[in-house]
Structure formats: C-alpha cells, structure tokens
Amino acid sequence: MVRGKGVNSLSTILEGISDGVVYLDPAAKYLSINKAGAEIIRELGRNPEEVIGRSVWEVFPELRGTIVEREITRALESEVMIEYQFVYPPNHHLYEAQGYPSPEGLILVFRDITSRQQRHK
C-alpha cells in the first residue's frame, strides 16, 4: 500500500480489493493507493510512490479536458457518485471507474476492461 501520512485503517481494508483504488483529497491529490492501483499506475509509466501528494492532473496531464476530469471534478464539487469509462490515449486501453465522494475527498475504484471489451466484439 502506498499512502501519505494520516490515512486511517480503511486503507488496510482497501488493500484486499483486486481493483485499483485511490483516495483523493478535495483538491484531487493522491492520499492513498492500493496494491492493484499502484500496479496500474506503474503500467501507465508513473511511479506510485511519487504520485502521493500530487494532483491527478499533475501526474496525468493528458487527462485534462476529458471525461475523467469532468467526472472527478463533479464528484468532488457536488459530492455525487460517479461512474464512467474512458480510453487512456497513450496505451489505448479502456478503463472503467466509479467514484464515491465524501466531504474529505473521493475514493476512486478503477480497472482495465480492455480484454473484457475485446471478448465481446
């Protein structure tokens, strides 16, 4: 588990989830990343240990102006649950994400569904 200071024992529970899970603060800065999330971030060419404390937009500037930015911003500002799919341009993989907001931030659960999508074609 990669996490910043002050993240409670909920992180221990999230570690057992096979999907990627990140916890973002209200400014969309990474506070915690579970093992599966860290693996996906590595596959996207980033070092998970280096994203803690940085915003999603600083780490992944190519996501600015996409459904990812719109939905994460909407969840953080309006505290509404979000669900979306997006293609990550550098690797052309299809990802699915759900976000669960609170006044303290956003838990974002995501997975690469490229192979599942290809099987249905």
N, C-alpha and C positions, 0 to 999 in steps of 0.2 A: 504494500500500500504506500503510495506517495501522498503525503499530506503536509500541510502547513501547521503551524502551532495553533492550539486551541480547538482543534476539531475533535469532537467527542467520540464516545464508544460506538455511535451509529456507524462509524467508518468500519469497525470490525465486522458488523453485520453485512455491510455493502461489499466487503471483500469476497464473500462467498457467492456473489451473483456472477453468472457467466457472461452477462452483457457488460459493456463498458459503462461505468458510472462515474460521473464527475459532479462535484459540488462546487457551484459558482457563488460568489458573493453578489450583492446587488449591483456592483459595477462590472459584472461578468468576468471577474478574476477567479482563476482556479484556486480553490482551497484544498481540494482532495481529489484523488484519482484512484479508483480501484485497480487491481491487477489486470483485468481484462481491458479496462480503459487505457492503462499505460501501454499495453501491447499494441492497441490500435494506434495510439499516438506515435509510438515508435515506427509502426508501419507507414505512417504518414510523414516520416522523416524528421520528427521532433523528439527531443529528449524529455520524457515526462518529468524528471526531476527539475528541469529548467523552466517548466511552464507554471509551477506553483507561484502564485503572487502576480502573475501576468494575466492580462485580459485575453479572452478568446480572440479578439480582433488583432491584438499584437502578435499572438502566436500563429494565427491563421488569417493573415490579411486578405487572402483570396476569398474568404467567406463574406467579406463586406458586400453589402448590396444584394445578398442572396436571401432565400427563404430562411436560412439559418439565422442570419442577423435579425430579420423581421420577427421571427417567432421567439427567439430568446429575448429580444427587447420587449416584445409584447408580454411575455410571461413575467419578466422582472418588473415591468411598469404596472401591469394590471392584475398581477397575481392570478392568472388563469392557467390551467393546464394546457399544454401544447402537445401536438403530435404532427410530425411531418416526415417526408422523405426528401433526400437530395442526392445529387451526383456530385462527388468531390472532383473538381476538374483535373487536378494533377494525376490522379490514378484512375479516373473514370469508374470508380466503384460507387454502387448505390448503397446509401445508408438510411436507416430508419431511426427516428429519435422520438422520445417522449420526455416532456419536462414537467416537473412537479414543483411549483413555486411556494415560497413562504416569505414572510417579511425579512427573513435573514438571507435569502438567496434562492437558488434553484438547484434541484437535483435533476441532472440530465442523464437519461439512460439511452444508450445508442448501440447499434450493431450494424455490421456489414451484411447486407442482404443480397449482394451481387449474385452469389451462386444460387440462392433460392429463386431469384428473379429469372435467371438463365434457365433453370429447370422448367419453369412454367411457360417458356416460349416454344 
